[in-house]
Amino acid sequence: MFFILGLKFPLEKMINISKKSWPAGLLDIILNVGIGFLISFIFGLDMITSFFIGAIIYASSSSITIKLLEEKKRLTNRETDFILAILIFEDLASPILVSFFAGFFQGDQFNIYFATGLLVKIILFTLGAVIIAYYGFRKMGKFVEKYIEKDFMAIFIMGIALTYAGLAIYLGLSEVLGAFLAGIMLSETGKGYKLEKLVLPIRNITLPFFFFWFGTSIHLGEGIIWPILLIVLIIWSIAAKLMVAYWGGQFFGLSNKTVLRGVFSLVQRGEFSVIIVAMAPVYMRIYAGIYILIIAFIGIMMFKKAATLVKYFIID
């Protein structure tokens, strides 16, 4: 999933999007990851568990949001560009968060040396991908175009994805970050859309197994730990997304009515939260799984009722 996401982001496009959406994206991280961490820590959880929960409540679901935009025929609305910019910023930040947890759950002790070393490895690993993309894959456009219909091309590009993902694991990072950067490298060929079409059948076969495995690891009969914290996190994660969308939409230059439609369209969490949770101990999967189900349902309902909710807050 993250490899395909990387195929959509040539370096120039990624830089342009980041320039336009970074203020709202930074606020998104502060309010969700930062305040989510603080709330959990106040409730008595240790630092890594608190940071883990902050990461879970961070990213809106790209797949759910885009599906709802299509269903409600809002892809051409003015707020959609802003919504997509936020989703893209989150998609760019998500693999970095995953890498922090990948290192920790491999048994490393979380301290300032671990965090600094991990950050340096992420920067160097990403810089290496940028150099390879710019000086290597950017010159391979003609090769890809010539052999795009050949049977070996799908194996070739998946080999690149698995190789860079494997290198990430070897360095103590997340395979998600490696796959994402591999996608970015291949996107520099200028044939990202065509390569995506080759990989989609592989994704469609493998992705359901991941979610099936995740579902089987959740045993609701074991009860809910920290129920009050769960309620507080649900309330805060809704409020945080509303604030990010409202302030960010105004910075984006949207009118009040258009901003409010965007405000009620980003609450739902989904696939990134699931990927984070899948790395955690079983008891945390149960807790986070319940959160994801509840917040996804609330977010979908708010999205579908966005036009109605706007009428309560603004009069044209």
N, C-alpha and C positions, 0 to 999 in steps of 0.2 A: 504493500500500500504506500509506504513512504518512498520507495524507489520510483513508482509511477508519479508520485507527487513531485519528486525532484526533476523528472522529465519535463515538467511544465514550467520550470524556472531557469531559463538561461541567465547567466550572470548579470547582464545588463538589466533585464526585467526585474530580477530580484533586488538589485540596488535601487531602481526607480520606485518600486513598491515600498521598500523600507524607508526611503526618504519621505514619502507621502504619509505613511501610516505610523511612523515611530512614536509620535507623541501619545496617540491613543493606545498603541501597543505597549508602551512603557507603563502607562497608567493601568492597563489590563494586568500586567505582571505584578505591579505593586499592590493593587486592590485584591487580586485573587490569590496569587502565590504568597505575597508578603503578609497581608492581613489574615489570610487563611492559616498561615504558619503561626501568627501571633495568637489568634483565637485558640488554636489547638494547644499551644504552649501554655496559655493561661489556664486551660482546663487540666493541666498537669501532665500532658504527654511530653515525651522526650523530644529533643531537637530534630532528630532524623525522622521520627514518625510525624511530627508537626509539619516539617518540610514536605514530606511525602503527601500528606493530606492537602497542603497548599497546591501541590502540583496536580493532584487529582481534580480539584475544582477549577483549574486554570482555563483550559481551552474549550471553546464552544465546538460542537460537532460539525465539521465541514460537510460530511455526507448527509446528515439529517437536514442541515440548513439549506444546502443546494437542492436537495430533493423537494423541500417545502417551497423554495423559491420557484421551482419549475411547476409544482402542483398548483400554486396560487397565482401563476402567471405574473410573477413580479420580477423576472429577470431583467426587464427593461426599465424598471423603476429607478429613480435617481438614487435612492438609498442603497440599492443593490451594490453599486461600486464600492461604497463605504463598507458594507457588510463583508464583501469579498476581500477587501484590503485587510480588515481585522483578522479574518480567517487565515489569510495568507501569512500575516505576521506571526500568528500563533503557530501555524504549521512550520515556520522557519525556526521558531524558538523551541518547539516541542522536542525535537531530537536531542538538543543540548541538555534539556532536563532529564530525558531518558538516560543519557550517558552518565549523569551523576549517580543515578540509582543503580545503574548497571555495575559501576565500580563498587558501590557500597554493598550491594547484595552479593557480591563475589567474596565478601568477607573482609574488605578493607575497613580500617577504623576511620570514622568520620571526624576529622579535625582540620585545622587551618592548613596543614601541610598536604593532607589528602586533597582538599578543595583546590588549593593553589596548583598542585601538580596535575590534577585532573583538568583544570581550566587551561593550563599550558598545553597539555596533550590535545585537547579539543581544538585550540587555536592552530597548532602546528598541523594537525590532521586535516583541518578545514583548509588551511593555506596550501597544503600539498594537493588537495583536490582542485583548488582554484588554478594552481600552476599547471597541473596535468590537463585540466579542461581548456585553459587558454592556449597552451603551447602544443598540446597533443590532439585532443578531440575536436578542437575547432578546425583542424586541417583534415578531418576525416569525413567531411560532408559528402564528397564525391564517392568515397568508398561505400558509405552507408547507402547512398542513393543507388549505386550500381548493383549492390547485392541485397537490397531490402526484401526482395521476393524470394531469396534463397532460403532453404530450410535451415541452414546453419546459423542464420542471423539471430533468431530467437535464443538459441543456445549461447551464441557469442555474447549478447548483451546481458543475459542472465549470469553468464560466467563473470562478467565485469562486476555486476551487482554483488554476487556472492564473494568474489575476491576482496572487494573493498570492505564489505560487511565483515568478512573473516579477519581482515587486518584490524578493523575496529575492535573486535573481540580480543585479538592478540594483545592490543594496547590497553586493554581494560576498559574500553568504551562500549557503547551500545551498537549492536548490529543495525539498529534503526538509523542511527546517524550515518553509518557507513553506506547503507543502501540509499539513503536520501542524497548523500554527496555523489554517489555513483550516478544517480539519476541526473543531477545537475551537470556532471561532467559530460554525459552523453547528450544532454540537451544542447550543448555547445556545437554539436554537429549540424544544428539547424533542422534536424529531422525528428525532434522530440515527439511530435504528434504521431508520426508513422511508427516510431518505435513503441509508443504507448499501445497502439493497436495490436502489436505483436505480443505484448506482455499481458494484456487484459485477460486472455483465456487462462493463463497460469494463475493470475490473481483470483479469478472467479472460482478456480478449483481449490486453491489452498486457503483462501481467507475464511470460508465457512468453518473449516476445521479448527482454526484459532478460536473463533467465538464459541464453537461447540465445546472445546476444551475448557474455556473460561467459564462457561455456564455450568459444566459438571463440577467445577471446583467450588461452587457456591452452595452451601447447605443452610438454607434459611431456618431449618429447625433448631439450629444451634443458638438462636437468639441474637439480639442486637446489643453490641457493646456500646457504651457511651451514647445512650439515646438522646440525652439533652444536647450534647455536642452536635449530633447529627441534625437535629432540628435547627440549631443556631447556624450551622454551616449551610443548610439549604436556604435559610432566609438571607444570609449574608451573600451567598453566591448569586442569588437572584438580584439583590440590591447592587452588588458590584458590577454585574454586566449591564444593568440599567444605567449606572453612572458612567461607565466606560463608553457606552453607545451614545448617551446624551452629550457628554462633553466632546467626545471624538467626532461625532456627527457635526457639531457646530464648528469645530476646527476644520472639518472637511468642506465647510461652506454650504451645508444643507439648510433648508428652511425648517422652521419649528415643526410643522406637520410631518415633513419628510424625516426629520430626525427622530420623531416619536415612533414612526413606523419601524425605523431601525432599532430603536430602543427595545421594542417588544419582540425582537427577532433573533436575539443572540444568547438566550438563557440556556438552551439545551446543551448538555455535554454528551460525549459519546465515545468515539473510537480511541482518541488519544488517552482519555481517562482509563479505558479498558486496558490499553497497552501498558500504562504505568502500573495499574493494579496487578496485572499478570505477573509482574516481577516480585511482588510482595509475598509475605507469609500468608498462609491460608486464612487466618482470622481477619486479616486486613482486606482480603478479597471479599469476604462476606460483607463487611462493613461498607466498603467502597462500592460494591455491587449494588447494594440497596440504595445508596446515595445516587448512583448513576441512573438507576431505573426511575427513581422519583423525579430527579431534576430533568431527565429527558422527557418524561411525560408532561411536567409543568411547562417546560420550554416549548414543546410542540403545541400545547393548548394556547399559550400566550401568542405564539407565532400566528396560529390560525385565527385568533381573535384580535390581531394587531389593529386592523382597520376600525373595529368597534371600540377598542380601548382608547385609541387616539381621540375619539369624539368626546370622551370624558375629560380630556386635559386641554383641548384647544377648540376654539370656535372660529371657523373661517368667516 
